[in-house]
């Protein structure tokens, strides 16, 4: 994964987890 994309996804994962979004595991898998 490109560093820029990883940096963009990093803050999105906790945001999704905080919202209780079922997509959170997908972010972890993508990283």
mmJSON file of the N, C-alpha and C atoms, coordinates in Angstrom:
{"data_MODEL":{"atom_site":{
"group_PDB":["ATOM","ATOM","ATOM","ATOM","ATOM","ATOM","ATOM","ATOM","ATOM","ATOM","ATOM","ATOM","ATOM","ATOM","ATOM","ATOM","ATOM","ATOM","ATOM","ATOM","ATOM","ATOM","ATOM","ATOM","ATOM","ATOM","ATOM","ATOM","ATOM","ATOM","ATOM","ATOM","ATOM","ATOM","ATOM","ATOM","ATOM","ATOM","ATOM","ATOM","ATOM","ATOM","ATOM","ATOM","ATOM","ATOM","ATOM","ATOM","ATOM","ATOM","ATOM","ATOM","ATOM","ATOM","ATOM","ATOM","ATOM","ATOM","ATOM","ATOM","ATOM","ATOM","ATOM","ATOM","ATOM","ATOM","ATOM","ATOM","ATOM","ATOM","ATOM","ATOM","ATOM","ATOM","ATOM","ATOM","ATOM","ATOM","ATOM","ATOM","ATOM","ATOM","ATOM","ATOM","ATOM","ATOM","ATOM","ATOM","ATOM","ATOM","ATOM","ATOM","ATOM"],
"id":[1,2,3,4,5,6,7,8,9,10,11,12,13,14,15,16,17,18,19,20,21,22,23,24,25,26,27,28,29,30,31,32,33,34,35,36,37,38,39,40,41,42,43,44,45,46,47,48,49,50,51,52,53,54,55,56,57,58,59,60,61,62,63,64,65,66,67,68,69,70,71,72,73,74,75,76,77,78,79,80,81,82,83,84,85,86,87,88,89,90,91,92,93],
"type_symbol":["N","C","C","N","C","C","N","C","C","N","C","C","N","C","C","N","C","C","N","C","C","N","C","C","N","C","C","N","C","C","N","C","C","N","C","C","N","C","C","N","C","C","N","C","C","N","C","C","N","C","C","N","C","C","N","C","C","N","C","C","N","C","C","N","C","C","N","C","C","N","C","C","N","C","C","N","C","C","N","C","C","N","C","C","N","C","C","N","C","C","N","C","C"],
"label_atom_id":["N","CA","C","N","CA","C","N","CA","C","N","CA","C","N","CA","C","N","CA","C","N","CA","C","N","CA","C","N","CA","C","N","CA","C","N","CA","C","N","CA","C","N","CA","C","N","CA","C","N","CA","C","N","CA","C","N","CA","C","N","CA","C","N","CA","C","N","CA","C","N","CA","C","N","CA","C","N","CA","C","N","CA","C","N","CA","C","N","CA","C","N","CA","C","N","CA","C","N","CA","C","N","CA","C","N","CA","C"],
"label_alt_id":[null,null,null,null,null,null,null,null,null,null,null,null,null,null,null,null,null,null,null,null,null,null,null,null,null,null,null,null,null,null,null,null,null,null,null,null,null,null,null,null,null,null,null,null,null,null,null,null,null,null,null,null,null,null,null,null,null,null,null,null,null,null,null,null,null,null,null,null,null,null,null,null,null,null,null,null,null,null,null,null,null,null,null,null,null,null,null,null,null,null,null,null,null],
"label_comp_id":["UNK","UNK","UNK","UNK","UNK","UNK","UNK","UNK","UNK","UNK","UNK","UNK","UNK","UNK","UNK","UNK","UNK","UNK","UNK","UNK","UNK","UNK","UNK","UNK","UNK","UNK","UNK","UNK","UNK","UNK","UNK","UNK","UNK","UNK","UNK","UNK","UNK","UNK","UNK","UNK","UNK","UNK","UNK","UNK","UNK","UNK","UNK","UNK","UNK","UNK","UNK","UNK","UNK","UNK","UNK","UNK","UNK","UNK","UNK","UNK","UNK","UNK","UNK","UNK","UNK","UNK","UNK","UNK","UNK","UNK","UNK","UNK","UNK","UNK","UNK","UNK","UNK","UNK","UNK","UNK","UNK","UNK","UNK","UNK","UNK","UNK","UNK","UNK","UNK","UNK","UNK","UNK","UNK"],
"label_asym_id":["A","A","A","A","A","A","A","A","A","A","A","A","A","A","A","A","A","A","A","A","A","A","A","A","A","A","A","A","A","A","A","A","A","A","A","A","A","A","A","A","A","A","A","A","A","A","A","A","A","A","A","A","A","A","A","A","A","A","A","A","A","A","A","A","A","A","A","A","A","A","A","A","A","A","A","A","A","A","A","A","A","A","A","A","A","A","A","A","A","A","A","A","A"],
"label_entity_id":["1","1","1","1","1","1","1","1","1","1","1","1","1","1","1","1","1","1","1","1","1","1","1","1","1","1","1","1","1","1","1","1","1","1","1","1","1","1","1","1","1","1","1","1","1","1","1","1","1","1","1","1","1","1","1","1","1","1","1","1","1","1","1","1","1","1","1","1","1","1","1","1","1","1","1","1","1","1","1","1","1","1","1","1","1","1","1","1","1","1","1","1","1"],
"label_seq_id":[1,1,1,2,2,2,3,3,3,4,4,4,5,5,5,6,6,6,7,7,7,8,8,8,9,9,9,10,10,10,11,11,11,12,12,12,13,13,13,14,14,14,15,15,15,16,16,16,17,17,17,18,18,18,19,19,19,20,20,20,21,21,21,22,22,22,23,23,23,24,24,24,25,25,25,26,26,26,27,27,27,28,28,28,29,29,29,30,30,30,31,31,31],
"pdbx_PDB_ins_code":[null,null,null,null,null,null,null,null,null,null,null,null,null,null,null,null,null,null,null,null,null,null,null,null,null,null,null,null,null,null,null,null,null,null,null,null,null,null,null,null,null,null,null,null,null,null,null,null,null,null,null,null,null,null,null,null,null,null,null,null,null,null,null,null,null,null,null,null,null,null,null,null,null,null,null,null,null,null,null,null,null,null,null,null,null,null,null,null,null,null,null,null,null],
"Cartn_x":[0.847,0.0,0.883,0.583,1.346,1.261,2.354,2.4,1.302,1.032,0.005,-1.365,-1.657,-2.952,-3.037,-1.931,-1.907,-2.141,-1.526,-1.689,-3.121,-3.755,-5.138,-6.074,-5.752,-6.622,-6.475,-5.298,-5.054,-6.086,-6.357,-7.366,-8.78,-8.998,-10.34,-10.724,-9.744,-10.063,-10.637,-9.971,-10.558,-11.871,-12.012,-13.258,-14.397,-14.157,-15.174,-15.468,-14.42,-14.599,-15.413,-15.136,-15.865,-17.341,-17.621,-18.993,-19.669,-18.885,-19.447,-19.706,-18.968,-19.191,-18.681,-19.466,-19.029,-17.858,-17.54,-16.456,-15.077,-15.034,-13.747,-12.81,-13.267,-12.369,-11.846,-12.617,-12.181,-10.976,-10.989,-9.855,-8.596,-8.75,-7.591,-7.06,-7.995,-7.587,-6.881,-7.357,-6.757,-5.347,-5.142,-3.824,-2.877],
"Cartn_y":[-1.194,0.0,1.245,2.2,3.451,4.163,4.778,5.427,6.474,7.214,8.252,7.653,6.53,5.881,5.324,4.765,4.236,5.369,6.52,7.659,8.16,8.095,8.535,7.551,6.255,5.231,5.151,5.498,5.367,6.114,7.398,8.102,7.614,7.005,6.548,5.311,4.458,3.208,3.484,4.279,4.562,5.331,6.167,6.914,5.95,4.969,3.97,3.12,2.757,1.93,2.691,3.983,4.799,4.905,4.896,4.985,3.621,2.575,1.243,0.709,1.233,0.813,-0.604,-1.453,-2.821,-2.884,-1.764,-1.74,-1.686,-1.468,-1.347,-2.518,-3.783,-4.905,-4.852,-4.276,-4.17,-3.236,-2.148,-1.217,-1.906,-2.694,-3.408,-4.395,-5.055,-6.046,-5.352,-4.177,-3.452,-2.976,-2.662,-2.184,-3.372],
"Cartn_z":[0.0,0.0,0.0,-0.881,-0.899,0.447,0.849,2.164,2.31,1.25,1.31,1.586,0.946,1.149,2.567,3.05,4.417,5.414,5.17,6.071,6.046,4.876,4.771,5.447,5.382,5.957,7.468,7.989,9.42,10.263,9.998,10.804,10.518,9.36,9.017,9.802,10.101,10.827,12.213,13.06,14.385,14.269,13.242,13.066,12.798,11.936,11.629,12.853,13.577,14.769,15.811,15.942,16.906,16.528,15.221,14.751,14.766,15.053,15.085,13.689,12.703,11.323,11.091,10.435,10.163,9.183,8.544,7.569,8.239,9.543,10.236,9.951,10.052,9.75,8.317,7.416,6.023,5.918,6.679,6.658,7.16,8.204,8.762,7.732,7.036,6.041,4.868,4.465,3.348,3.699,4.956,5.359,5.477],
"occupancy":[1.0,1.0,1.0,1.0,1.0,1.0,1.0,1.0,1.0,1.0,1.0,1.0,1.0,1.0,1.0,1.0,1.0,1.0,1.0,1.0,1.0,1.0,1.0,1.0,1.0,1.0,1.0,1.0,1.0,1.0,1.0,1.0,1.0,1.0,1.0,1.0,1.0,1.0,1.0,1.0,1.0,1.0,1.0,1.0,1.0,1.0,1.0,1.0,1.0,1.0,1.0,1.0,1.0,1.0,1.0,1.0,1.0,1.0,1.0,1.0,1.0,1.0,1.0,1.0,1.0,1.0,1.0,1.0,1.0,1.0,1.0,1.0,1.0,1.0,1.0,1.0,1.0,1.0,1.0,1.0,1.0,1.0,1.0,1.0,1.0,1.0,1.0,1.0,1.0,1.0,1.0,1.0,1.0],
"B_iso_or_equiv":[0.0,0.0,0.0,0.0,0.0,0.0,0.0,0.0,0.0,0.0,0.0,0.0,0.0,0.0,0.0,0.0,0.0,0.0,0.0,0.0,0.0,0.0,0.0,0.0,0.0,0.0,0.0,0.0,0.0,0.0,0.0,0.0,0.0,0.0,0.0,0.0,0.0,0.0,0.0,0.0,0.0,0.0,0.0,0.0,0.0,0.0,0.0,0.0,0.0,0.0,0.0,0.0,0.0,0.0,0.0,0.0,0.0,0.0,0.0,0.0,0.0,0.0,0.0,0.0,0.0,0.0,0.0,0.0,0.0,0.0,0.0,0.0,0.0,0.0,0.0,0.0,0.0,0.0,0.0,0.0,0.0,0.0,0.0,0.0,0.0,0.0,0.0,0.0,0.0,0.0,0.0,0.0,0.0],
"pdbx_formal_charge":[null,null,null,null,null,null,null,null,null,null,null,null,null,null,null,null,null,null,null,null,null,null,null,null,null,null,null,null,null,null,null,null,null,null,null,null,null,null,null,null,null,null,null,null,null,null,null,null,null,null,null,null,null,null,null,null,null,null,null,null,null,null,null,null,null,null,null,null,null,null,null,null,null,null,null,null,null,null,null,null,null,null,null,null,null,null,null,null,null,null,null,null,null],
"auth_seq_id":[1,1,1,2,2,2,3,3,3,4,4,4,5,5,5,6,6,6,7,7,7,8,8,8,9,9,9,10,10,10,11,11,11,12,12,12,13,13,13,14,14,14,15,15,15,16,16,16,17,17,17,18,18,18,19,19,19,20,20,20,21,21,21,22,22,22,23,23,23,24,24,24,25,25,25,26,26,26,27,27,27,28,28,28,29,29,29,30,30,30,31,31,31],
"auth_comp_id":["UNK","UNK","UNK","UNK","UNK","UNK","UNK","UNK","UNK","UNK","UNK","UNK","UNK","UNK","UNK","UNK","UNK","UNK","UNK","UNK","UNK","UNK","UNK","UNK","UNK","UNK","UNK","UNK","UNK","UNK","UNK","UNK","UNK","UNK","UNK","UNK","UNK","UNK","UNK","UNK","UNK","UNK","UNK","UNK","UNK","UNK","UNK","UNK","UNK","UNK","UNK","UNK","UNK","UNK","UNK","UNK","UNK","UNK","UNK","UNK","UNK","UNK","UNK","UNK","UNK","UNK","UNK","UNK","UNK","UNK","UNK","UNK","UNK","UNK","UNK","UNK","UNK","UNK","UNK","UNK","UNK","UNK","UNK","UNK","UNK","UNK","UNK","UNK","UNK","UNK","UNK","UNK","UNK"],
"auth_asym_id":["A","A","A","A","A","A","A","A","A","A","A","A","A","A","A","A","A","A","A","A","A","A","A","A","A","A","A","A","A","A","A","A","A","A","A","A","A","A","A","A","A","A","A","A","A","A","A","A","A","A","A","A","A","A","A","A","A","A","A","A","A","A","A","A","A","A","A","A","A","A","A","A","A","A","A","A","A","A","A","A","A","A","A","A","A","A","A","A","A","A","A","A","A"],
"auth_atom_id":["N","CA","C","N","CA","C","N","CA","C","N","CA","C","N","CA","C","N","CA","C","N","CA","C","N","CA","C","N","CA","C","N","CA","C","N","CA","C","N","CA","C","N","CA","C","N","CA","C","N","CA","C","N","CA","C","N","CA","C","N","CA","C","N","CA","C","N","CA","C","N","CA","C","N","CA","C","N","CA","C","N","CA","C","N","CA","C","N","CA","C","N","CA","C","N","CA","C","N","CA","C","N","CA","C","N","CA","C"],
"pdbx_PDB_model_num":[1,1,1,1,1,1,1,1,1,1,1,1,1,1,1,1,1,1,1,1,1,1,1,1,1,1,1,1,1,1,1,1,1,1,1,1,1,1,1,1,1,1,1,1,1,1,1,1,1,1,1,1,1,1,1,1,1,1,1,1,1,1,1,1,1,1,1,1,1,1,1,1,1,1,1,1,1,1,1,1,1,1,1,1,1,1,1,1,1,1,1,1,1]
}}}
